[in-house]
Amino acid sequence: MPTVSLVVPCFNAAPFLAAALGSALAQTRRPDEIIVVDDGSTDGSAAIAATVDGPIRVLPTANLGIAAARNTGIAASSGAVIAFLDADDLWTPDSLESRLSFWGQRPELDYVFGSVACFGDATGAPIGLPEPGRLAGSLLVRRGAFDAIGLFDTSLRTGETIDWIGRADAAGYRSAGTGTVALRRRVHTSNTTRDSSQLHADYLKILRRNLTRRS
């Protein structure tokens, strides 16, 4: 199987980070390296990451946003495949192995994604049914795809993954979903996507870009 680098962007995620990293380290097939990009946290997140035992590097940066943090992690990584996990989310126990196994049966694909199951932070109870999810935490991407298409757009505070996927699809890059849950997304009051004004502005920008590509 190819080497896998996991990029974990982190901003003030002290209550959640250890659990996120634990879910990555408890995989049936571990990532070969884990790069935690601390995006200017002020709550001791970097110190928490440094205490977790595993193949983890912590890269401190100024607070430039999640897209910039992911880009920093990609640039610092060495794996042939790049994976992502937000610092407040969790991978299912066989998340990485199941996606890699699926990919091994479909080697023509450039990136794959698993399904996403949301859960409430306070109760841990599921919210809705799992859905095919092109969130960053469900993606596995060949490094060459980033080399050819470019990295995440740092002008977007939300929707940067959807924007990248739109660029990849427009360029003819191939993908498929595994049909199995790869990511458990934590829903809480600090989720970036709960900022409705920023969300609407960024998604409108992405929609316009996609329409321009198709015209």
Helices and strands as residue ranges (DSSP letters): E 4-10, H 17-25, E 33-39, H 45-51, E 56-61, H 66-76, E 81-84, E 90-91, H 95-105, E 111-120, E 126-132, G 136-138, E 139-142, H 143-149, H 160-170, E 175-187, G 192-194, H 196-214
